[in-house]
Amino acid sequence: MVISMKLLEGKKVAQALDETMTKRVEELKKKGVTPGLAVILVGDNSASAVYVRNKKRRAEKLGIDFQLIHFDATVTEDELLQKIDELNHDEKVDGFIVQLPVPDHIDEDKVIEAIDPRKDVDGFTPISVGNLWIGTPLTKPATASGILMMLDHYNVDLDGKNVVIVGRSNIVGKPTAALMLDRNATVTITHSHTKNLKEITSKADVLVVAIGKAKFITKEYVKDQAIVVDVGMDRDENGKLCGDVDFDDVKQKAAMMTPVPGGVGPMTITALVDQVIELAEGRANG
Protein backbone atom coordinates (compact mmCIF):
# COMPACT_ATOMS: atom_id res chain seq x y z
CA MET A 1 0.00 0.00 0.00
CA VAL A 2 1.52 3.33 -1.08
CA ILE A 3 0.35 6.40 0.83
CA SER A 4 1.36 10.04 0.90
CA MET A 5 3.86 10.29 3.74
CA LYS A 6 4.42 13.57 5.62
CA LEU A 7 7.87 14.41 6.96
CA LEU A 8 8.23 15.36 10.63
CA GLU A 9 10.93 17.93 10.01
CA GLY A 10 12.49 18.68 13.37
CA LYS A 11 14.94 21.12 11.83
CA LYS A 12 12.12 23.31 10.50
CA VAL A 13 10.20 23.04 13.77
CA ALA A 14 13.30 24.13 15.68
CA GLN A 15 13.73 27.14 13.40
CA ALA A 16 10.08 28.08 13.86
CA LEU A 17 10.39 27.91 17.65
CA ASP A 18 13.57 30.02 17.66
CA GLU A 19 11.58 33.21 17.10
CA THR A 20 9.39 32.63 20.15
CA MET A 21 12.33 31.62 22.34
CA THR A 22 14.35 34.66 21.27
CA LYS A 23 11.46 36.93 22.32
CA ARG A 24 11.27 35.19 25.69
CA VAL A 25 15.00 35.80 26.23
CA GLU A 26 14.59 39.47 25.27
CA GLU A 27 11.77 39.86 27.79
CA LEU A 28 13.94 38.30 30.49
CA LYS A 29 16.81 40.66 29.71
CA LYS A 30 14.46 43.62 30.15
CA LYS A 31 13.97 42.34 33.70
CA GLY A 32 17.72 42.12 34.22
CA VAL A 33 17.88 38.32 33.86
CA THR A 34 19.98 36.54 31.23
CA PRO A 35 19.36 32.78 30.94
CA GLY A 36 22.54 30.86 31.72
CA LEU A 37 23.57 27.42 30.45
CA ALA A 38 26.83 25.72 31.41
CA VAL A 39 28.33 22.54 29.99
CA ILE A 40 31.13 20.53 31.59
CA LEU A 41 33.18 18.58 29.05
CA VAL A 42 35.85 16.13 30.22
CA GLY A 43 38.49 14.93 27.79
CA ASP A 44 38.52 15.08 23.99
CA ASN A 45 35.78 12.72 22.84
CA SER A 46 35.11 13.88 19.27
CA ALA A 47 31.37 13.10 19.32
CA SER A 48 30.95 14.93 22.64
CA ALA A 49 32.81 17.93 21.25
CA VAL A 50 30.36 18.11 18.33
CA TYR A 51 27.34 17.90 20.65
CA VAL A 52 28.72 20.66 22.85
CA ARG A 53 29.53 22.88 19.87
CA ASN A 54 25.96 22.53 18.59
CA LYS A 55 24.54 23.45 22.00
CA LYS A 56 26.84 26.46 22.22
CA ARG A 57 25.86 27.70 18.76
CA ARG A 58 22.14 27.36 19.46
CA ALA A 59 22.27 28.94 22.92
CA GLU A 60 24.26 31.96 21.77
CA LYS A 61 21.97 32.43 18.76
CA LEU A 62 19.05 32.83 21.18
CA GLY A 63 20.92 35.20 23.48
CA ILE A 64 21.57 32.68 26.24
CA ASP A 65 24.77 33.07 28.23
CA PHE A 66 26.76 29.91 27.46
CA GLN A 67 29.67 28.73 29.57
CA LEU A 68 31.93 25.81 28.64
CA ILE A 69 34.07 24.24 31.35
CA HIS A 70 36.54 21.93 29.59
CA PHE A 71 38.69 19.64 31.75
CA ASP A 72 41.54 17.41 30.61
CA ALA A 73 40.80 13.68 30.76
CA THR A 74 43.16 13.50 33.74
CA VAL A 75 40.90 15.63 35.97
CA THR A 76 40.20 13.97 39.30
CA GLU A 77 36.74 12.98 40.44
CA ASP A 78 37.01 15.40 43.37
CA GLU A 79 37.90 18.31 41.10
CA LEU A 80 34.93 17.57 38.88
CA LEU A 81 32.56 17.27 41.85
CA GLN A 82 33.87 20.58 43.20
CA LYS A 83 33.04 22.32 39.90
CA ILE A 84 29.55 20.79 39.94
CA ASP A 85 29.03 22.15 43.45
CA GLU A 86 30.11 25.61 42.27
CA LEU A 87 27.59 25.54 39.42
CA ASN A 88 24.89 24.33 41.81
CA HIS A 89 25.37 27.57 43.75
CA ASP A 90 26.00 29.93 40.83
CA GLU A 91 22.89 32.13 40.59
CA LYS A 92 23.67 33.12 37.00
CA VAL A 93 23.58 29.49 35.81
CA ASP A 94 19.99 28.36 35.39
CA GLY A 95 20.88 24.90 34.14
CA PHE A 96 23.94 22.82 33.36
CA ILE A 97 24.97 19.42 32.10
CA VAL A 98 27.97 17.16 32.36
CA GLN A 99 28.52 15.85 28.84
CA LEU A 100 28.73 12.06 28.98
CA PRO A 101 30.68 9.84 28.79
CA VAL A 102 33.31 10.73 31.39
CA PRO A 103 36.66 8.90 31.73
CA ASP A 104 36.63 5.48 33.41
CA HIS A 105 38.33 6.70 36.60
CA ILE A 106 35.31 8.91 37.36
CA ASP A 107 32.12 7.41 38.80
CA GLU A 108 29.40 8.53 36.38
CA ASP A 109 26.60 7.84 38.86
CA LYS A 110 28.29 9.93 41.53
CA VAL A 111 28.67 12.80 39.06
CA ILE A 112 25.00 12.70 38.05
CA GLU A 113 23.83 12.49 41.67
CA ALA A 114 25.89 15.57 42.55
CA ILE A 115 23.89 17.81 40.19
CA ASP A 116 21.19 19.96 41.79
CA PRO A 117 17.88 18.60 40.36
CA ARG A 118 16.66 22.20 39.98
CA LYS A 119 19.46 22.78 37.44
CA ASP A 120 19.51 19.31 35.90
CA VAL A 121 18.56 20.18 32.32
CA ASP A 122 19.49 16.67 31.17
CA GLY A 123 16.92 15.25 33.60
CA PHE A 124 19.30 12.46 34.65
CA THR A 125 19.47 12.75 38.45
CA PRO A 126 17.52 10.15 40.46
CA ILE A 127 15.27 12.90 41.84
CA SER A 128 14.60 14.20 38.31
CA VAL A 129 13.75 10.69 37.12
CA GLY A 130 11.44 10.11 40.08
CA ASN A 131 9.62 13.40 39.53
CA LEU A 132 9.23 12.57 35.84
CA TRP A 133 7.55 9.25 36.57
CA ILE A 134 5.09 10.67 39.10
CA GLY A 135 4.12 13.38 36.64
CA THR A 136 5.69 16.39 38.37
CA PRO A 137 8.98 16.94 36.53
CA LEU A 138 11.20 19.88 37.42
CA THR A 139 13.16 19.18 34.25
CA LYS A 140 12.71 16.74 31.37
CA PRO A 141 15.31 14.74 29.40
CA ALA A 142 15.90 16.75 26.24
CA THR A 143 15.44 14.10 23.57
CA ALA A 144 12.15 12.82 25.00
CA SER A 145 10.89 16.37 25.50
CA GLY A 146 11.99 17.33 21.98
CA ILE A 147 10.01 14.44 20.50
CA LEU A 148 6.86 15.64 22.26
CA MET A 149 7.44 19.25 21.16
CA MET A 150 7.77 18.09 17.55
CA LEU A 151 4.63 15.94 17.66
CA ASP A 152 2.73 18.85 19.21
CA HIS A 153 3.86 21.11 16.37
CA TYR A 154 2.37 18.66 13.86
CA ASN A 155 -0.84 18.36 15.93
CA VAL A 156 -0.35 14.68 16.71
CA ASP A 157 -2.85 13.79 19.44
CA LEU A 158 -1.44 11.01 21.63
CA ASP A 159 -4.59 10.53 23.73
CA GLY A 160 -5.60 6.87 23.54
CA LYS A 161 -2.97 6.06 20.93
CA ASN A 162 -1.04 2.79 21.01
CA VAL A 163 2.61 3.85 21.34
CA VAL A 164 5.46 1.35 21.00
CA ILE A 165 9.02 2.35 21.92
CA VAL A 166 11.92 0.23 20.68
CA GLY A 167 14.75 0.79 23.18
CA ARG A 168 14.76 1.14 26.97
CA SER A 169 17.63 3.56 27.62
CA ASN A 170 17.52 6.06 30.48
CA ILE A 171 18.22 8.82 27.95
CA VAL A 172 15.44 8.12 25.41
CA GLY A 173 13.27 5.03 25.85
CA LYS A 174 12.19 5.29 29.47
CA PRO A 175 11.65 9.08 29.67
CA THR A 176 9.77 9.08 26.35
CA ALA A 177 7.47 6.41 27.79
CA ALA A 178 6.82 8.55 30.88
CA LEU A 179 5.96 11.64 28.83
CA MET A 180 3.73 9.63 26.50
CA LEU A 181 1.87 8.17 29.49
CA ASP A 182 1.25 11.71 30.73
CA ARG A 183 -0.49 12.34 27.38
CA ASN A 184 -2.81 9.37 28.01
CA ALA A 185 -1.17 7.10 25.45
CA THR A 186 -1.02 3.34 25.97
CA VAL A 187 2.72 2.63 26.01
CA THR A 188 4.73 -0.53 25.37
CA ILE A 189 8.52 -0.54 25.77
CA THR A 190 10.36 -3.20 23.76
CA HIS A 191 14.05 -4.11 23.79
CA SER A 192 16.67 -6.69 22.78
CA HIS A 193 15.00 -9.45 24.81
CA THR A 194 11.49 -8.80 23.46
CA LYS A 195 9.92 -11.77 21.70
CA ASN A 196 7.77 -11.33 18.57
CA LEU A 197 8.96 -7.75 18.08
CA LYS A 198 7.38 -7.37 14.63
CA GLU A 199 4.03 -8.47 16.00
CA ILE A 200 4.17 -5.75 18.68
CA THR A 201 5.54 -2.88 16.60
CA SER A 202 3.17 -3.54 13.69
CA LYS A 203 0.25 -2.64 15.97
CA ALA A 204 1.67 0.75 16.96
CA ASP A 205 -0.12 3.96 16.03
CA VAL A 206 3.09 5.75 17.01
CA LEU A 207 6.45 3.94 16.77
CA VAL A 208 9.52 5.46 18.44
CA VAL A 209 12.80 3.76 17.57
CA ALA A 210 16.03 4.26 19.55
CA ILE A 211 18.21 1.14 19.41
CA GLY A 212 21.37 2.18 17.57
CA LYS A 213 21.09 -0.36 14.74
CA ALA A 214 21.23 1.10 11.24
CA LYS A 215 18.05 0.57 9.18
CA PHE A 216 16.85 -2.16 11.56
CA ILE A 217 13.16 -1.29 11.26
CA THR A 218 11.72 -2.19 7.85
CA LYS A 219 8.13 -1.95 6.57
CA GLU A 220 7.26 -5.36 8.08
CA TYR A 221 7.60 -3.79 11.53
CA VAL A 222 5.26 -0.91 10.76
CA LYS A 223 1.49 -0.55 10.75
CA ASP A 224 -0.19 1.16 7.79
CA GLN A 225 -0.55 4.91 8.45
CA ALA A 226 1.68 4.77 11.55
CA ILE A 227 3.65 7.75 12.82
CA VAL A 228 7.33 6.79 12.99
CA VAL A 229 9.89 8.68 15.09
CA ASP A 230 13.48 7.64 14.36
CA VAL A 231 15.91 8.64 17.11
CA GLY A 232 18.82 6.68 15.63
CA MET A 233 22.01 8.26 14.35
CA ASP A 234 23.97 5.57 12.51
CA ARG A 235 26.11 4.97 9.43
CA ASP A 236 25.01 2.66 6.63
CA GLU A 237 27.19 0.28 4.61
CA ASN A 238 28.43 3.24 2.53
CA GLY A 239 29.27 5.37 5.54
CA LYS A 240 26.25 7.62 4.96
CA LEU A 241 24.34 8.99 7.94
CA CYS A 242 21.09 7.11 8.54
CA GLY A 243 18.67 6.16 11.29
CA ASP A 244 17.46 2.99 12.98
CA VAL A 245 14.58 2.94 10.48
CA ASP A 246 15.01 1.99 6.82
CA PHE A 247 13.52 5.26 5.57
CA ASP A 248 13.07 4.33 1.90
CA ASP A 249 11.36 1.06 2.82
CA VAL A 250 9.11 2.37 5.60
CA LYS A 251 7.96 5.53 3.78
CA GLN A 252 5.68 3.26 1.72
CA LYS A 253 3.54 2.62 4.82
CA ALA A 254 4.02 5.45 7.32
CA ALA A 255 1.69 8.44 7.47
CA MET A 256 4.33 10.61 9.12
CA MET A 257 8.03 10.01 9.74
CA THR A 258 11.16 11.81 10.85
CA PRO A 259 14.15 12.04 8.51
CA VAL A 260 17.75 11.41 9.61
CA PRO A 261 19.38 13.87 9.83
CA GLY A 262 17.00 16.79 10.38
CA GLY A 263 14.42 15.04 12.54
CA VAL A 264 14.82 14.40 16.27
CA GLY A 265 18.37 15.78 16.61
CA PRO A 266 17.54 19.50 16.24
CA MET A 267 14.57 19.07 18.59
CA THR A 268 16.82 17.70 21.35
CA ILE A 269 18.79 20.95 21.48
CA THR A 270 15.56 22.98 21.16
CA ALA A 271 14.09 21.23 24.19
CA LEU A 272 17.31 21.80 26.15
CA VAL A 273 17.47 25.56 25.52
CA ASP A 274 13.71 25.92 26.01
CA GLN A 275 14.12 24.38 29.44
CA VAL A 276 16.96 26.77 30.34
CA ILE A 277 14.75 29.71 29.36
CA GLU A 278 11.90 28.30 31.44
CA LEU A 279 14.16 27.99 34.48
CA ALA A 280 15.36 31.58 33.96
CA GLU A 281 11.73 32.72 33.80
CA GLY A 282 11.19 31.05 37.16
CA ARG A 283 14.20 32.91 38.54
CA ALA A 284 12.92 36.23 37.16
CA ASN A 285 9.51 35.70 38.73
CA GLY A 286 11.03 34.88 42.11
N, C-alpha and C positions, 0 to 999 in steps of 0.2 A: 504494500500500500504506500503510495507516494503522496505526501501532504506538503503543504506550504509551511516550512519551518521558520520561526522567528528567532533571530539572534538575541540573546541576553548580553548586551554589550556593556560590560562593566566599565570599560574605559570611557565610553560616552556618558554613562550615568555619573561617574566620578567627576567628569568635567562639568556636567550640569549642576552638581551639588557644590562645586567650588565657589560659585557666585554667592550662594546663600551663606556658606561658611566664612567667606571673606567678609561679608557684611556683619556677621556675628562678631568676628574678631575686631572690626572697626568700632563697633558699638562698645565692646569691652575696653578698648584703648581710650575711648572718650571718658570712661569711668576710672581711668588710671590703672587698668589691669591688662597686662599682656600675657596671653596663654603661654605656658612654658612646658616644653617637652625635652627630656634628657634621655640619651641612649648610652649605655655602657657597653663597649665592645672590647673583648679580651682576645688578644692574638691577631692573626692575619688570615683567618678563614676567608677565602675569596667570595664565597656565596654570601656570607654574613656581611662582608664589606659592601656588596651590591645592595642588599636589603637596607642597610643603614643609609647608604647614599640616596636611595629612592625616598626614604622617610624624610631625610634632611631636605631634599629638593621640594617635596610636597609641603612640608611644614613651613618652610621659608616663603614659598609662593603665597601661602595664605596669611602670612604676617605673624606666624607663631615663632616665638623665641626658641631656637633649637640649640641644644648643647650636646656635643659629643665628648664622652670621656673614654679615651682609647688607652688601654693598658697593654703592655707587653705580655706575651704568653707566660712569662715567668712570674707574674704578679702572684703574691701569696693570697690564700683564702681570707686571711685577716684583713689585708689591705683592701680587698674587694668589698668585704662586709662593712668596713669602716666607711667607704665611699657611699655604699647603699644607705647607711645610717645618716650620712650628711644630706643626701637627697631627700630622705624621709622628712627631714626637718627644714629643708629649704623652701621658704614660702613662695618663692618665685617659680618653683617647679611644680606644675599641676599634676604631671604624670611622668613616669619614666619606665624604661624597660632595660633588662639585661639581655643583650642579644645572645641567644643560644645557638650552638653549643659553647660551653666553656671548657678549658683544658681539663684533662683527667684528674689532675691533683686537686681540683676544686669540687666540692660537693654541691652538685647542681640543686638538689632539694634544699639544702641549707641556704643557698643563695636566694632561691624563690621565696622561701619562708621569711627571709629577712626584709622583704619589700613590704612597705605599708600598704595594706589592701586599698586604702583611699587613693593611692597613687598608682595602683597596679593596672596600667592600661593594657597589659597583655592578658589580664584576668587569670593568671596562673597560680596565685597563692591559694592555699587550702581554704582560707576564709572566702576568697572570691569565688572559688568553685562551689562551696557550700551555699553561698548567697544566690548564685546562679540557679542551682537546682531547687531551691525553695521559692524561686520566683521573685527575689528581691535583690537583684544584682547591683552592686556599687559600680562595677565595671564589667565589660563583656569582652571575651576573646575576640580579637579583631576580625579574623577570617569568618567565623560564624556570624558575627554581627554584620559584616559586609555582605554576606550572602542574603541575609534578611533585608537589608537596605536595598539591594538590587531587586529582589523579588517584589518588594513594596513599590519600587519605581515602575515596574511593569504590571502593577495591579494584580499580582498573583495572590489570590485568597487561599490561605492555608487551612482555614477552618474546615474540619472534617475530612481533609485530604489524607490519603494513605501515603506517607513519606517513608522511603527506605534510604538509609545511609550505609554506604559501603566503606567501612573503615571506622575504627573505634579509638582513634588517638585522642589524647587530652587537648590537643591544639585545635582539631577540627571536628572529628566525629561526635564525641560526647557533648561538647558545648552546643553544636548545631542541633543535636537532638533535644537538648534542654530548651533552646529558644523556639524550636518548632512545637514542642509540647505546650509552651506558653501561648502559642497561636491556635491551640485546640486541634492540632494535627494528630493523627494516629501514627506513631513513630516506631519503626523497626531498625535496630542497628545490626548490621551484618559484618562479618570479618573473615579472617583466613580459616577459621574452624567451622564456619557455617556450612551446613549441608543443603543441597538443592538450591544453590544461590540463584540460578536463573529463574527458578520457580517463584522465588520471593521477589526479586527485583522486577520481574515482568508484570507484577501486579501493582507497581508503584505509580501513583499519580505524579509524584515528585521524586526524582532519583538524584541523590547527592553522592558523588564518587570521590573518595580521597584515600587511595591505597598505594599510590606510587608505582604503578605498573603500567607502562606505556600501552595505550590502545587496548586495554584489557576488556573493557565493556563494548560488546558489539550489539547489533540490532536484536539478537536473540534474547538479550538481557532486558530489553526495553519494551514497555507497553505502548501500543499505538496512542499517539497524542500526549505522551508523557512530557513533563518538564524535566530537563536533564541539566544538572549543575556539576560541572567538571572542575574539581579543585586541583587536579594533578598538574605537575610541571615536570615533564619527562623529555627524553630524547628518543626519537625513533631510530630505525635501523640505518638511516642516512644522516643521523646526527641532527635532524631538524627538531625544533621544539614542538612538543605535542602534549596532550593530556592523557588521563587514564581512560578516556572514552575515545573509541575509534570514530572520529567526527564524521568522516565521509560515509561511513556505514550507517551510523545511527541517525543521521539527518533525514534519512528516508522515512523514519517513524516518529521522531520527536516533534512536538508542537512548538517547543521553545528549548533552546540550548545555548550554553555559554561556549564561546570560542576559547582556544588557548594558542597564543596569549590574548590578552585583551578582555578577559572575562572576570574571574574571581580576583585575580591578583591586584588590579587597581582598586577594587572595592575594599580589600584588606587594609590598605593604607588610608583610604577614605574613612573607614570606620575608626581607625586609630586616632587620626587627627580630629575627627568629630567628637570623640570621647574626651580628648584633651581640652577642646573648646568648651564642652559641657562642664567639665570639672572647673575650668576657669570661671564660667558663669556662676557656678555655685560659690566660688571664692568671692566674686564681685558682689553677690547678693547676701554675703555674710552667712 
